[in-house]
Amino acid sequence: MGKTKVTKKRSVKRKMRVFKKPNLSSGWKCPICKTDEEKEVVLIGITGTRMGYNIEAEQVHLGCLDLLFDKQRGLIYQKIGWGE
């Protein structure tokens, strides 16, 4: 009988990178506050755009984030335009 090799699936811990200022080259505005202020930004992956290890992302001002956690769905999200 041959031996069966058991391998564990490696989980990759990713740290969210914070950028000192946004890339303004394409007329970008924060999707939350609608400004192009030069404040710290993070990249948020866009659902449905993943190809292998790559995903399209949107810049968002770090200070604009006000995330919520839906434990039942295992979903972290932010609703944009609460009072509009």
Number of C-alpha atoms within 10 A of each C-alpha: 3 4 5 6 6 6 6 6 6 6 6 6 6 6 6 9 9 13 15 13 15 21 14 12 6 6 7 16 18 17 15 14 15 11 11 16 14 12 13 16 22 20 17 13 14 11 9 8 11 12 8 6 5 9 13 13 14 14 20 22 26 16 11 14 16 10 9 11 11 9 8 6 7 8 10 10 12 14 10 12 9 6 4 4
